[in-house]
Amino acid sequence: MNRILIVGATSAIAEAAARRFAARGDALFLVARNRDKLEPIARDLSVRGASRATVHAMDADDLGAHAAMLDAAEADLGGIDTVFIAYGTLPDQAACAADPAAAVAAWHTNAVSVVALVTDVANRLERQESGQIAVISSVAGDRGRASNYVYGSAKAGVNAFLDGLRHRLHGSGVSVLTIRPGLVDTPMTADLDKGPLFASADKVGGDIVKAIDGRRAVVYTPGFWRVIMTIIKAVPRTIFHRTQL
């Protein structure tokens, strides 16, 4: 049985992964902003086999609330084996380009709050000399593009932070997983036209659980996104600027 803290537990991807954790009897501590959305998820996971499914309401943008949440999770679970961070927003690029405050708010949610939370988590797990940190980032962080560069640059910052943290924690007993999904059909992308590159939340959730179990360092999901982003990164800038990639 693993003791798993999920932050952003109401997201479709997190819920898909949590169902797999529950089916094998893991103990779960579920965190999100909205307790009313959390509670039915917790009940469902208990029915599916979770040995424990506790809910905790917290806005991750409130950096001062992180430590108390982590204390509560450690007390409830009797320790933490895995921390899965699955929250984020998909900001309106045009609004962020027009309004510095909107750009900063998007960065705060998608990068600053993640860095703050993971730093606290990493220090706790390092002291116990065991554990795993898994964070959902995005393929958007692999190269800045006009269509989503505020979101993408925040994810790029998270990617670099996790790379450095992974290096720091090497040999400590604590592993760090960067999860880079491509396009996923979730409520967050409800306003986007769906095409053949979109994957289901269930597919991505399954890939994440496999990567966590395998203590991977980086996973692209679905896997074809590794090839796509390798190609996109290789396009020379003079050509790239004339494309709509």
N, C-alpha and C positions, 0 to 999 in steps of 0.2 A: 504493500500500500504506500503510495506517495502522498505527501502533504503538499497541496498545490494552492498557491495564492494566484488568483486571476484578477487583474485590474483592467476594467473595461469589459466586465463579464456579460453585459447586455448586448455587445456587438454580435453580429451574426456569425462571424468567424470564431470568436471566443466560445460562443454557445455550441457550435459544431464540435470544437475540440473538447469542450467540457463534457459533452455527451459520451465521448469515447473514454475520458478519464473516469466518469461515473460508472460506465459499464464494467470496469475492472475493479471497482471498489475503492477508488482513491478518495481521500478527504479533501474537500474544497472549501476555500474561503473566497467568496465572491464579492467584488467591489465594483461599484459604479455610482453615478450621480443619483439615479432614481431608484429608491427602494421599492416603489410600487412595481417597477419592471423587474427588479431583481427577485422578488419573493416568489412569483410563479415559476421562474427559471429554477430557483433552488428546490422547489417542490418537485418539479419534473426530474431534476437530476437525482433527487433522493429516490424517487420511484425507479429510476433507471439503474440504481445500485450504488450510488455514492455513499460511502460510509459516514460522511458528514457533508453538509452543504449549508454553510453559515453566510449570511449577507451582511454587508457593511456599506453604508452610503457615504460617499466622499467625492468631492469635485477635485480631480487631479490637478487642476489649475491652482488650487489652494495649497501652495507648497508647505505651509505650516501644518497642514493636516496629515502629511505623509507619515511622520514618525508615530503618531498615535495609531494610525491604521496598521502599520507594521507591528507595533506592540500588540495590538488586538489580535492580529493574525497569528503571531507566534504563540500567544497565550491560548487561543482557541484550538489551534492545530497541534500544540505541543511541540512546535518547531516547524520549520519550513524547508522542504526539499527543492521545490521548483517555484519560481516566480515568473508568471506569464503576463506580459504587459501588452494589452491588445486595444487600447483606446487611441483615439485620434479624430481629427476632423478633416474634411475635404473642403478647403476654403474656396470662395469664388475668386478666381485669379484677377478678373477685371476690377473687382472691388478692392482687392489688396493692392493692385497697381495704382489705384486712384487715391487710396487712403492709407497713409503710413501706420495709423493706429490699427487698422484691420490686418495689415501685414504683420505687425508685431504681435497682435493677439493670436494669429495663426501660428507663428513661430513659438509663442509661449506654450500653447497646447501641444504642438507636435514635436517640439524639440526641448525647450527649456524645462518644462515639467517632467519630461521623460529623463533628462539628464539628472535632475535633482532626485527623482525617485530611485533611479537605478544606482546612483552613488550611495544612497543610504542602504539599499538592498545589498549591494556588493560588499560594503563594509561589514554588514551583519553576517553574510554568508562566509566571508573570508575569516572572520573570527571563529566560526564553527568548523572551518576547513572542509566544507562540503556544500553542495547545492548547485543549482542551475538557474541561470537567468535567460529568458527567451523574450525577445522584443519584436513586435511587428513593426517593420519599417515599410519600404516600398521600392519597387523598381524605379520609381520616379526620382529616387535619389542618385541614380547612376549617372545621369547627365541632365544638366539644366535645359529646359525647353520652354519656349514662350508661353505654351498653353497652361503650364502649372509650376512655374519656377519658384513661387513662394513655398508651396507645399513640398516640391522636390528638393529645394535647398534645405528645408528643415529636416527632411529625411536623410539627406546627404550628411548633415551635421550629426545626426543620430548614428549613422553608419560609421563615421570616422570615430566617434566617441566609443562605440562598442568595439571597434577594432583595437583601439588603444587599451580599453579595459580588459579585453581578452588577453592582450599581451601582458598586461600587468598581473593578471590573475593566473597566468600559466604556472602550473605546478602547485597551485594552492588548494586544489580539490574542487574549485568552483569553475564551471564552464559557462560560456556566453554564446548564445545563439542569436544571430541576426536573421530575421524572417523577411524576405523580400517578395511579397505577392505582386502579381500583375493586376490586370483588371478583374474585379470580383463582383458578382451580382449580389449586392447587399443594399439595404436601405440607404447607405451613404452614397451609393452611385445610382440611386433611383432616377435622377434627372438625366442621366447619360444614355445615349442610344446604345443598345446592346448589340455586339457583333460576335463573330466566331472566337475572338480572343478572350472573351469573358468566361471565367470559371465560376462554379458554384461555391458558396461558402462551405458546403460539406466537403468538397474536394480539397479545398485549401486547409480546412480544419484537420482533415486526415493527414495531409502532408506535414502539417506542423507537429502533430503528435508523433509521427514517425521520426521527425528530425529531433524532437526532444528526447525520445527514447534512445536514439542513436548518438546523442550528445554531439550533434553536428555543430559546426561553427557558423556556417551560412547556408541557407536554403532558399532557392528560388522556387516559387510555386504559382502555377504549374511549372514543371522543369524547363519547358521550352523557352521561358522568359530569360533564362541564362544566355541562350543563343541569341535571342532577339536583342538583348541589351549589349552583348558583346559586339554585335554588328553596329548598333546605334553609336556606341562609344568610339568605334573605329572610323566613323565617317569624318573626313577632314572638315574643319570648321567652315572653310569657304563654301563647301558643298552643303554642309548641314544648314547653314543660314538661308539657303534657298529652298529648303524643304519644309514640309508641314509635319514633320515627325513629332 
